[in-house]
């Protein structure tokens, strides 16, 4: 793998991370609005929260790929 390939790969990861972060923020807004509505759809709320957790896990994985490993 060339240096340029590594740079391109890093940029692709960063772009995907930004996309996931945006979706995560959007879900925050949707969850907040849904919780404000009375009565609210508990099942829908649970699904949105689950999706948000999945996004968080994906973001953590991507961040670990772009941050260099530090040997202590």
MDAnalysis code that builds the backbone (N, CA, C; Angstrom):
import MDAnalysis as mda
import numpy as np

u = mda.Universe.empty(216, n_residues=72, atom_resindex=np.repeat(np.arange(72), 3), trajectory=True)
u.add_TopologyAttr("name", ["N", "CA", "C"] * 72)
u.add_TopologyAttr("resid", np.arange(1, 73))
u.add_TopologyAttr("resname", ["UNK", "UNK", "UNK", "UNK", "UNK", "UNK", "UNK", "UNK", "UNK", "UNK", "UNK", "UNK", "UNK", "UNK", "UNK", "UNK", "UNK", "UNK", "UNK", "UNK", "UNK", "UNK", "UNK", "UNK", "UNK", "UNK", "UNK", "UNK", "UNK", "UNK", "UNK", "UNK", "UNK", "UNK", "UNK", "UNK", "UNK", "UNK", "UNK", "UNK", "UNK", "UNK", "UNK", "UNK", "UNK", "UNK", "UNK", "UNK", "UNK", "UNK", "UNK", "UNK", "UNK", "UNK", "UNK", "UNK", "UNK", "UNK", "UNK", "UNK", "UNK", "UNK", "UNK", "UNK", "UNK", "UNK", "UNK", "UNK", "UNK", "UNK", "UNK", "UNK"])
u.atoms.positions = np.array([
    [0.847, -1.176, 0.000],
    [0.000, 0.000, 0.000],
    [0.891, 1.236, 0.000],
    [0.623, 2.139, -0.906],
    [1.420, 3.357, -0.989],
    [0.950, 4.369, 0.048],
    [1.768, 5.371, 0.244],
    [1.416, 6.437, 1.186],
    [0.127, 7.118, 0.738],
    [-0.007, 7.338, -0.569],
    [-1.223, 7.973, -1.087],
    [-2.453, 7.115, -0.823],
    [-2.310, 5.803, -0.954],
    [-3.425, 4.901, -0.657],
    [-3.824, 5.006, 0.812],
    [-2.836, 5.097, 1.684],
    [-3.115, 5.229, 3.116],
    [-3.825, 6.549, 3.415],
    [-3.380, 7.614, 2.761],
    [-4.014, 8.920, 2.947],
    [-5.457, 8.873, 2.450],
    [-5.663, 8.271, 1.284],
    [-7.018, 8.146, 0.733],
    [-7.905, 7.323, 1.658],
    [-7.358, 6.256, 2.206],
    [-8.099, 5.390, 3.123],
    [-8.484, 6.168, 4.382],
    [-7.528, 6.929, 4.919],
    [-7.806, 7.745, 6.106],
    [-8.902, 8.774, 5.813],
    [-8.835, 9.390, 4.644],
    [-9.833, 10.403, 4.284],
    [-11.215, 9.770, 4.140],
    [-11.261, 8.583, 3.580],
    [-12.528, 7.874, 3.433],
    [-13.123, 7.550, 4.813],
    [-12.277, 7.136, 5.734],
    [-12.725, 6.830, 7.092],
    [-13.238, 8.099, 7.771],
    [-12.517, 9.194, 7.615],
    [-12.924, 10.463, 8.225],
    [-14.269, 10.925, 7.662],
    [-14.452, 10.790, 6.366],
    [-15.727, 11.170, 5.750],
    [-16.875, 10.322, 6.282],
    [-16.659, 9.028, 6.403],
    [-17.684, 8.122, 6.932],
    [-17.988, 8.482, 8.383],
    [-16.954, 8.795, 9.145],
    [-17.132, 9.177, 10.544],
    [-17.985, 10.439, 10.656],
    [-17.724, 11.414, 9.820],
    [-18.529, 12.654, 9.826],
    [-19.988, 12.366, 9.490],
    [-20.197, 11.476, 8.543],
    [-21.556, 11.105, 8.161],
    [-22.280, 10.442, 9.338],
    [-21.603, 9.531, 10.016],
    [-22.203, 8.848, 11.163],
    [-22.471, 9.820, 12.309],
    [-21.549, 10.752, 12.533],
    [-21.742, 11.747, 13.590],
    [-22.968, 12.614, 13.306],
    [-23.152, 12.961, 12.052],
    [-24.314, 13.763, 11.667],
    [-25.611, 12.986, 11.911],
    [-25.625, 11.730, 11.508],
    [-26.812, 10.904, 11.734],
    [-27.076, 10.742, 13.230],
    [-26.007, 10.590, 14.020],
    [-26.135, 10.441, 15.469],
    [-26.775, 11.690, 16.077],
    [-26.323, 12.876, 15.640],
    [-26.918, 14.135, 16.128],
    [-28.385, 14.251, 15.712],
    [-28.674, 13.862, 14.480],
    [-30.058, 13.902, 14.003],
    [-30.956, 12.998, 14.836],
    [-30.450, 11.834, 15.181],
    [-31.229, 10.916, 16.022],
    [-31.482, 11.522, 17.396],
    [-30.506, 12.243, 17.931],
    [-30.707, 12.948, 19.209],
    [-31.922, 13.854, 19.124],
    [-31.996, 14.621, 18.055],
    [-33.114, 15.550, 17.871],
    [-34.441, 14.808, 17.744],
    [-34.454, 13.751, 16.955],
    [-35.683, 12.979, 16.744],
    [-36.142, 12.349, 18.052],
    [-35.209, 11.781, 18.804],
    [-35.548, 11.140, 20.083],
    [-36.100, 12.162, 21.062],
    [-35.489, 13.327, 21.099],
    [-35.957, 14.378, 22.006],
    [-37.379, 14.815, 21.649],
    [-37.639, 15.025, 20.357],
    [-38.994, 15.428, 19.929],
    [-40.012, 14.338, 20.208],
    [-39.624, 13.095, 19.947],
    [-40.543, 11.976, 20.172],
    [-40.886, 11.843, 21.655],
    [-39.886, 12.023, 22.504],
    [-40.116, 11.900, 23.947],
    [-40.996, 13.038, 24.467],
    [-40.979, 14.190, 23.782],
    [-41.806, 15.328, 24.207],
    [-43.277, 15.122, 23.874],
    [-43.562, 14.321, 22.842],
    [-44.946, 14.056, 22.452],
    [-45.592, 13.104, 23.454],
    [-46.778, 13.441, 23.853],
    [-47.525, 12.574, 24.782],
    [-48.795, 12.119, 24.107],
    [-49.148, 10.876, 24.079],
    [-48.273, 9.747, 24.418],
    [-47.274, 9.501, 23.292],
    [-46.124, 8.902, 23.620],
    [-45.130, 8.633, 22.594],
    [-45.048, 7.138, 22.323],
    [-44.538, 6.823, 21.170],
    [-44.417, 5.439, 20.716],
    [-43.161, 4.827, 21.334],
    [-43.356, 4.027, 22.370],
    [-42.240, 3.439, 23.111],
    [-41.370, 2.544, 22.217],
    [-41.993, 1.756, 21.346],
    [-41.245, 0.859, 20.472],
    [-40.369, 1.653, 19.498],
    [-40.940, 2.703, 18.934],
    [-40.171, 3.538, 18.010],
    [-39.001, 4.193, 18.737],
    [-39.250, 4.656, 19.949],
    [-38.199, 5.283, 20.746],
    [-37.068, 4.289, 21.022],
    [-37.417, 3.067, 21.368],
    [-36.404, 2.036, 21.628],
    [-35.585, 1.736, 20.374],
    [-36.251, 1.671, 19.238],
    [-35.540, 1.402, 17.985],
    [-34.573, 2.526, 17.640],
    [-35.007, 3.759, 17.837],
    [-34.134, 4.905, 17.562],
    [-32.918, 4.907, 18.490],
    [-33.149, 4.602, 19.758],
    [-32.039, 4.552, 20.708],
    [-31.071, 3.421, 20.371],
    [-31.608, 2.302, 19.920],
    [-30.748, 1.189, 19.525],
    [-29.898, 1.578, 18.316],
    [-30.514, 2.248, 17.342],
    [-29.777, 2.703, 16.164],
    [-28.676, 3.681, 16.569],
    [-28.999, 4.545, 17.529],
    [-28.020, 5.511, 18.006],
    [-26.826, 4.801, 18.654],
    [-27.075, 3.760, 19.410],
    [-25.989, 2.983, 20.024],
    [-25.139, 2.281, 18.969],
    [-25.780, 1.767, 17.940],
    [-25.049, 1.117, 16.848],
    [-24.136, 2.127, 16.162],
    [-24.661, 3.325, 15.925],
    [-23.854, 4.382, 15.320],
    [-22.663, 4.735, 16.200],
    [-22.895, 4.812, 17.504],
    [-21.816, 5.135, 18.430],
    [-20.719, 4.074, 18.358],
    [-21.108, 2.807, 18.304],
    [-20.122, 1.723, 18.189],
    [-19.339, 1.829, 16.883],
    [-20.034, 2.135, 15.791],
    [-19.366, 2.285, 14.494],
    [-18.385, 3.458, 14.527],
    [-18.792, 4.558, 15.161],
    [-17.912, 5.721, 15.248],
    [-16.670, 5.399, 16.074],
    [-16.850, 4.679, 17.154],
    [-15.717, 4.280, 17.990],
    [-14.741, 3.417, 17.203],
    [-15.271, 2.490, 16.430],
    [-14.432, 1.625, 15.606],
    [-13.651, 2.445, 14.572],
    [-14.333, 3.366, 13.904],
    [-13.661, 4.188, 12.897],
    [-12.600, 5.082, 13.529],
    [-12.909, 5.647, 14.686],
    [-11.915, 6.496, 15.364],
    [-10.671, 5.694, 15.716],
    [-10.866, 4.455, 16.123],
    [-9.715, 3.618, 16.471],
    [-8.860, 3.306, 15.246],
    [-9.467, 3.339, 14.062],
    [-8.716, 3.069, 12.826],
    [-7.919, 4.283, 12.364],
    [-8.349, 5.478, 12.748],
    [-7.619, 6.657, 12.281],
    [-6.629, 7.171, 13.321],
    [-6.791, 6.780, 14.560],
    [-5.834, 7.186, 15.589],
    [-4.721, 6.137, 15.669],
    [-3.490, 6.571, 15.679],
    [-2.403, 5.593, 15.733],
    [-2.377, 4.877, 17.083],
    [-1.967, 3.644, 17.040],
    [-1.817, 2.879, 18.284],
    [-0.628, 3.445, 19.058],
    [-0.833, 3.636, 20.344],
    [0.241, 4.137, 21.194],
    [0.642, 3.010, 22.127],
    [1.887, 2.647, 22.062],
    [2.401, 1.582, 22.931],
    [2.947, 2.239, 24.184],
    [2.359, 1.867, 25.316],
    [2.774, 2.478, 26.594],
    [3.971, 1.755, 27.169],
])
